[in-house]
Amino acid sequence: MKTINIKLVTKESESKVPSDLTKALVAIPGTIALWKDLTPIARRDFVTWIEGAKQPETRKRRIAITCSKLTSGERRPCCY
């Protein structure tokens, strides 16, 4: 009988925060703390939603919405 060793990797991968989102978060006091308080999955959802925009205007609007949602206590980009 052979022994097989299995190593599970449980660390969640963190999405890279786009520079334009970082600038917007820094511009509004307290939003960086709110961003860091989100789970990695929630941050990934916001980043994926923002990066899914095809038009620059849509991307800017989604970044503004993200900041607004964070300051109002919402923790997800949209309803599922």
N, CA, C and O atoms as a GROMACS GRO file, in nm:
protein
  320
    1MET      N    1   0.085  -0.117   0.000
    1MET     CA    2   0.000   0.000   0.000
    1MET      C    3   0.090   0.124   0.000
    1MET      O    4   0.185   0.131   0.077
    2LYS      N    5   0.058   0.221  -0.087
    2LYS     CA    6   0.135   0.344  -0.095
    2LYS      C    7   0.068   0.453  -0.011
    2LYS      O    8  -0.054   0.458   0.001
    3THR      N    9   0.152   0.538   0.045
    3THR     CA   10   0.103   0.652   0.123
    3THR      C   11   0.108   0.776   0.035
    3THR      O   12   0.208   0.804  -0.032
    4ILE      N   13   0.001   0.850   0.036
    4ILE     CA   14  -0.005   0.974  -0.041
    4ILE      C   15  -0.020   1.090   0.057
    4ILE      O   16  -0.111   1.090   0.140
    5ASN      N   17   0.068   1.188   0.047
    5ASN     CA   18   0.059   1.307   0.130
    5ASN      C   19  -0.012   1.416   0.052
    5ASN      O   20   0.022   1.445  -0.063
    6ILE      N   21  -0.111   1.476   0.115
    6ILE     CA   22  -0.188   1.583   0.052
    6ILE      C   23  -0.172   1.708   0.136
    6ILE      O   24  -0.192   1.706   0.258
    7LYS      N   25  -0.135   1.816   0.069
    7LYS     CA   26  -0.122   1.944   0.138
    7LYS      C   27  -0.229   2.037   0.083
    7LYS      O   28  -0.235   2.062  -0.037
    8LEU      N   29  -0.314   2.088   0.171
    8LEU     CA   30  -0.419   2.180   0.132
    8LEU      C   31  -0.370   2.323   0.147
    8LEU      O   32  -0.311   2.359   0.248
    9VAL      N   33  -0.395   2.402   0.047
    9VAL     CA   34  -0.362   2.543   0.054
    9VAL      C   35  -0.491   2.618   0.082
    9VAL      O   36  -0.584   2.614   0.001
   10THR      N   37  -0.498   2.685   0.196
   10THR     CA   38  -0.622   2.749   0.236
   10THR      C   39  -0.617   2.901   0.229
   10THR      O   40  -0.719   2.966   0.251
   11LYS      N   41  -0.501   2.957   0.199
   11LYS     CA   42  -0.493   3.102   0.193
   11LYS      C   43  -0.570   3.152   0.072
   11LYS      O   44  -0.549   3.106  -0.040
   12GLU      N   45  -0.660   3.250   0.097
   12GLU     CA   46  -0.739   3.306  -0.012
   12GLU      C   47  -0.652   3.403  -0.090
   12GLU      O   48  -0.582   3.486  -0.032
   13SER      N   49  -0.658   3.394  -0.221
   13SER     CA   50  -0.579   3.486  -0.302
   13SER      C   51  -0.648   3.622  -0.302
   13SER      O   52  -0.770   3.632  -0.312
   14GLU      N   53  -0.568   3.725  -0.292
   14GLU     CA   54  -0.617   3.861  -0.284
   14GLU      C   55  -0.614   3.926  -0.422
   14GLU      O   56  -0.512   3.918  -0.492
   15SER      N   57  -0.721   3.990  -0.461
   15SER     CA   58  -0.725   4.060  -0.589
   15SER      C   59  -0.642   4.187  -0.579
   15SER      O   60  -0.640   4.253  -0.475
   16LYS      N   61  -0.574   4.220  -0.687
   16LYS     CA   62  -0.497   4.343  -0.692
   16LYS      C   63  -0.594   4.459  -0.710
   16LYS      O   64  -0.678   4.458  -0.799
   17VAL      N   65  -0.582   4.558  -0.623
   17VAL     CA   66  -0.670   4.674  -0.629
   17VAL      C   67  -0.620   4.768  -0.739
   17VAL      O   68  -0.505   4.812  -0.735
   18PRO      N   69  -0.705   4.801  -0.837
   18PRO     CA   70  -0.663   4.891  -0.944
   18PRO      C   71  -0.626   5.029  -0.888
   18PRO      O   72  -0.683   5.074  -0.789
   19SER      N   73  -0.531   5.094  -0.954
   19SER     CA   74  -0.482   5.223  -0.905
   19SER      C   75  -0.591   5.329  -0.902
   19SER      O   76  -0.593   5.412  -0.810
   20ASP      N   77  -0.683   5.329  -0.999
   20ASP     CA   78  -0.788   5.430  -0.997
   20ASP      C   79  -0.886   5.409  -0.882
   20ASP      O   80  -0.940   5.506  -0.829
   21LEU      N   81  -0.908   5.285  -0.843
   21LEU     CA   82  -0.991   5.257  -0.726
   21LEU      C   83  -0.919   5.299  -0.599
   21LEU      O   84  -0.980   5.357  -0.509
   22THR      N   85  -0.790   5.271  -0.591
   22THR     CA   86  -0.712   5.311  -0.474
   22THR      C   87  -0.716   5.462  -0.456
   22THR      O   88  -0.736   5.511  -0.344
   23LYS      N   89  -0.699   5.537  -0.564
   23LYS     CA   90  -0.704   5.684  -0.557
   23LYS      C   91  -0.839   5.732  -0.506
   23LYS      O   92  -0.846   5.824  -0.425
   24ALA      N   93  -0.946   5.669  -0.554
   24ALA     CA   94  -1.080   5.708  -0.509
   24ALA      C   95  -1.101   5.676  -0.362
   24ALA      O   96  -1.162   5.754  -0.289
   25LEU      N   97  -1.051   5.560  -0.318
   25LEU     CA   98  -1.067   5.522  -0.178
   25LEU      C   99  -0.988   5.615  -0.085
   25LEU      O  100  -1.035   5.650   0.023
   26VAL      N  101  -0.870   5.656  -0.129
   26VAL     CA  102  -0.786   5.746  -0.048
   26VAL      C  103  -0.848   5.885  -0.040
   26VAL      O  104  -0.834   5.954   0.061
   27ALA      N  105  -0.916   5.926  -0.146
   27ALA     CA  106  -0.974   6.061  -0.152
   27ALA      C  107  -1.088   6.083  -0.053
   27ALA      O  108  -1.116   6.196  -0.014
   28ILE      N  109  -1.152   5.976  -0.012
   28ILE     CA  110  -1.266   5.988   0.080
   28ILE      C  111  -1.223   5.934   0.216
   28ILE      O  112  -1.193   5.815   0.229
   29PRO      N  113  -1.220   6.020   0.318
   29PRO     CA  114  -1.175   5.977   0.451
   29PRO      C  115  -1.255   5.857   0.503
   29PRO      O  116  -1.378   5.855   0.499
   30GLY      N  117  -1.183   5.758   0.552
   30GLY     CA  118  -1.244   5.642   0.614
   30GLY      C  119  -1.274   5.526   0.522
   30GLY      O  120  -1.300   5.416   0.570
   31THR      N  121  -1.270   5.546   0.392
   31THR     CA  122  -1.307   5.437   0.302
   31THR      C  123  -1.200   5.329   0.293
   31THR      O  124  -1.231   5.212   0.268
   32ILE      N  125  -1.075   5.366   0.314
   32ILE     CA  126  -0.968   5.264   0.313
   32ILE      C  127  -0.993   5.165   0.427
   32ILE      O  128  -0.980   5.044   0.408
   33ALA      N  129  -1.029   5.215   0.543
   33ALA     CA  130  -1.057   5.126   0.657
   33ALA      C  131  -1.178   5.037   0.627
   33ALA      O  132  -1.178   4.919   0.661
   34LEU      N  133  -1.279   5.094   0.562
   34LEU     CA  134  -1.396   5.014   0.526
   34LEU      C  135  -1.359   4.908   0.424
   34LEU      O  136  -1.407   4.795   0.431
   35TRP      N  137  -1.273   4.944   0.327
   35TRP     CA  138  -1.226   4.848   0.226
   35TRP      C  139  -1.151   4.734   0.292
   35TRP      O  140  -1.175   4.617   0.261
   36LYS      N  141  -1.062   4.766   0.383
   36LYS     CA  142  -0.981   4.663   0.450
   36LYS      C  143  -1.067   4.574   0.539
   36LYS      O  144  -1.030   4.460   0.567
   37ASP      N  145  -1.182   4.626   0.584
   37ASP     CA  146  -1.272   4.548   0.670
   37ASP      C  147  -1.352   4.445   0.591
   37ASP      O  148  -1.407   4.352   0.649
   38LEU      N  149  -1.358   4.461   0.458
   38LEU     CA  150  -1.430   4.363   0.374
   38LEU      C  151  -1.355   4.230   0.372
   38LEU      O  152  -1.234   4.225   0.394
   39THR      N  153  -1.426   4.124   0.345
   39THR     CA  154  -1.362   3.995   0.327
   39THR      C  155  -1.288   3.996   0.193
   39THR      O  156  -1.322   4.076   0.105
   40PRO      N  157  -1.188   3.911   0.176
   40PRO     CA  158  -1.119   3.904   0.046
   40PRO      C  159  -1.215   3.876  -0.069
   40PRO      O  160  -1.194   3.925  -0.180
   41ILE      N  161  -1.317   3.797  -0.045
   41ILE     CA  162  -1.413   3.764  -0.151
   41ILE      C  163  -1.496   3.888  -0.188
   41ILE      O  164  -1.522   3.911  -0.306
   42ALA      N  165  -1.535   3.966  -0.090
   42ALA     CA  166  -1.611   4.088  -0.119
   42ALA      C  167  -1.525   4.188  -0.196
   42ALA      O  168  -1.573   4.252  -0.290
   43ARG      N  169  -1.397   4.202  -0.157
   43ARG     CA  170  -1.307   4.291  -0.231
   43ARG      C  171  -1.290   4.241  -0.374
   43ARG      O  172  -1.290   4.321  -0.468
   44ARG      N  173  -1.276   4.110  -0.391
   44ARG     CA  174  -1.264   4.052  -0.525
   44ARG      C  175  -1.388   4.082  -0.608
   44ARG      O  176  -1.377   4.113  -0.726
   45ASP      N  177  -1.506   4.072  -0.547
   45ASP     CA  178  -1.630   4.100  -0.619
   45ASP      C  179  -1.633   4.244  -0.670
   45ASP      O  180  -1.671   4.269  -0.784
   46PHE      N  181  -1.593   4.339  -0.584
   46PHE     CA  182  -1.589   4.479  -0.626
   46PHE      C  183  -1.489   4.499  -0.740
   46PHE      O  184  -1.521   4.564  -0.839
   47VAL      N  185  -1.369   4.443  -0.726
   47VAL     CA  186  -1.265   4.460  -0.828
   47VAL      C  187  -1.311   4.397  -0.960
   47VAL      O  188  -1.293   4.457  -1.066
   48THR      N  189  -1.368   4.279  -0.955
   48THR     CA  190  -1.416   4.212  -1.076
   48THR      C  191  -1.527   4.293  -1.143
   48THR      O  192  -1.530   4.305  -1.265
   49TRP      N  193  -1.616   4.347  -1.064
   49TRP     CA  194  -1.725   4.429  -1.116
   49TRP      C  195  -1.671   4.554  -1.184
   49TRP      O  196  -1.715   4.590  -1.293
   50ILE      N  197  -1.576   4.621  -1.121
   50ILE     CA  198  -1.516   4.742  -1.178
   50ILE      C  199  -1.440   4.709  -1.306
   50ILE      O  200  -1.456   4.776  -1.407
   51GLU      N  201  -1.359   4.605  -1.302
   51GLU     CA  202  -1.278   4.571  -1.418
   51GLU      C  203  -1.361   4.512  -1.532
   51GLU      O  204  -1.311   4.501  -1.644
   52GLY      N  205  -1.485   4.475  -1.506
   52GLY     CA  206  -1.572   4.423  -1.610
   52GLY      C  207  -1.634   4.531  -1.698
   52GLY      O  208  -1.698   4.501  -1.798
   53ALA      N  209  -1.614   4.656  -1.659
   53ALA     CA  210  -1.670   4.767  -1.738
   53ALA      C  211  -1.597   4.778  -1.872
   53ALA      O  212  -1.475   4.769  -1.878
   54LYS      N  213  -1.673   4.796  -1.977
   54LYS     CA  214  -1.614   4.806  -2.111
   54LYS      C  215  -1.582   4.950  -2.149
   54LYS      O  216  -1.489   4.976  -2.227
   55GLN      N  217  -1.657   5.044  -2.096
   55GLN     CA  218  -1.638   5.185  -2.126
   55GLN      C  219  -1.572   5.256  -2.007
   55GLN      O  220  -1.603   5.226  -1.892
   56PRO      N  221  -1.481   5.351  -2.034
   56PRO     CA  222  -1.417   5.426  -1.925
   56PRO      C  223  -1.519   5.498  -1.835
   56PRO      O  224  -1.499   5.508  -1.714
   57GLU      N  225  -1.627   5.548  -1.895
   57GLU     CA  226  -1.730   5.618  -1.816
   57GLU      C  227  -1.798   5.521  -1.718
   57GLU      O  228  -1.827   5.557  -1.604
   58THR      N  229  -1.821   5.400  -1.765
   58THR     CA  230  -1.883   5.298  -1.680
   58THR      C  231  -1.789   5.262  -1.565
   58THR      O  232  -1.833   5.247  -1.451
   59ARG      N  233  -1.662   5.249  -1.594
   59ARG     CA  234  -1.564   5.217  -1.490
   59ARG      C  235  -1.560   5.327  -1.384
   59ARG      O  236  -1.560   5.298  -1.264
   60LYS      N  237  -1.558   5.453  -1.428
   60LYS     CA  238  -1.558   5.566  -1.333
   60LYS      C  239  -1.684   5.564  -1.247
   60LYS      O  240  -1.678   5.586  -1.126
   61ARG      N  241  -1.797   5.537  -1.312
   61ARG     CA  242  -1.924   5.533  -1.238
   61ARG      C  243  -1.924   5.420  -1.136
   61ARG      O  244  -1.972   5.437  -1.024
   62ARG      N  245  -1.870   5.304  -1.175
   62ARG     CA  246  -1.865   5.190  -1.081
   62ARG      C  247  -1.772   5.218  -0.963
   62ARG      O  248  -1.798   5.174  -0.851
   63ILE      N  249  -1.664   5.289  -0.988
   63ILE     CA  250  -1.574   5.326  -0.878
   63ILE      C  251  -1.646   5.420  -0.782
   63ILE      O  252  -1.636   5.405  -0.660
   64ALA      N  253  -1.718   5.518  -0.837
   64ALA     CA  254  -1.794   5.610  -0.753
   64ALA      C  255  -1.901   5.536  -0.673
   64ALA      O  256  -1.922   5.564  -0.555
   65ILE      N  257  -1.968   5.441  -0.738
   65ILE     CA  258  -2.070   5.362  -0.670
   65ILE      C  259  -2.007   5.278  -0.559
   65ILE      O  260  -2.064   5.263  -0.451
   66THR      N  261  -1.889   5.223  -0.586
   66THR     CA  262  -1.819   5.143  -0.484
   66THR      C  263  -1.792   5.227  -0.360
   66THR      O  264  -1.820   5.183  -0.249
   67CYS      N  265  -1.740   5.347  -0.378
   67CYS     CA  266  -1.712   5.435  -0.264
   67CYS      C  267  -1.840   5.470  -0.190
   67CYS      O  268  -1.844   5.471  -0.067
   68SER      N  269  -1.946   5.497  -0.265
   68SER     CA  270  -2.075   5.529  -0.204
   68SER      C  271  -2.130   5.411  -0.124
   68SER      O  272  -2.180   5.429  -0.012
   69LYS      N  273  -2.122   5.293  -0.181
   69LYS     CA  274  -2.172   5.174  -0.112
   69LYS      C  275  -2.093   5.148   0.018
   69LYS      O  276  -2.151   5.116   0.121
   70LEU      N  277  -1.962   5.164   0.010
   70LEU     CA  278  -1.880   5.141   0.130
   70LEU      C  279  -1.917   5.239   0.241
   70LEU      O  280  -1.932   5.199   0.356
   71THR      N  281  -1.931   5.367   0.206
   71THR     CA  282  -1.963   5.466   0.309
   71THR      C  283  -2.104   5.451   0.364
   71THR      O  284  -2.132   5.496   0.475
   72SER      N  285  -2.193   5.388   0.286
   72SER     CA  286  -2.329   5.367   0.336
   72SER      C  287  -2.345   5.232   0.406
   72SER      O  288  -2.455   5.197   0.450
   73GLY      N  289  -2.235   5.156   0.417
   73GLY     CA  290  -2.240   5.031   0.491
   73GLY      C  291  -2.264   4.906   0.408
   73GLY      O  292  -2.268   4.795   0.462
   74GLU      N  293  -2.279   4.922   0.278
   74GLU     CA  294  -2.299   4.804   0.193
   74GLU      C  295  -2.166   4.734   0.170
   74GLU      O  296  -2.061   4.799   0.163
   75ARG      N  297  -2.170   4.602   0.157
   75ARG     CA  298  -2.047   4.525   0.148
   75ARG      C  299  -2.034   4.443   0.019
   75ARG      O  300  -1.944   4.360   0.008
   76ARG      N  301  -2.121   4.466  -0.076
   76ARG     CA  302  -2.117   4.398  -0.204
   76ARG      C  303  -2.148   4.496  -0.316
   76ARG      O  304  -2.218   4.595  -0.293
   77PRO      N  305  -2.097   4.472  -0.437
   77PRO     CA  306  -2.120   4.565  -0.545
   77PRO      C  307  -2.264   4.569  -0.596
   77PRO      O  308  -2.311   4.675  -0.637
   78CYS      N  309  -2.334   4.456  -0.594
   78CYS     CA  310  -2.470   4.455  -0.645
   78CYS      C  311  -2.547   4.338  -0.583
   78CYS      O  312  -2.491   4.254  -0.513
   79CYS      N  313  -2.673   4.336  -0.612
   79CYS     CA  314  -2.756   4.227  -0.560
   79CYS      C  315  -2.739   4.103  -0.647
   79CYS      O  316  -2.715   4.115  -0.767
   80TYR      N  317  -2.750   3.987  -0.587
   80TYR     CA  318  -2.738   3.862  -0.660
   80TYR      C  319  -2.871   3.793  -0.666
   80TYR      O  320  -2.881   3.684  -0.724
   0.00000   0.00000   0.00000
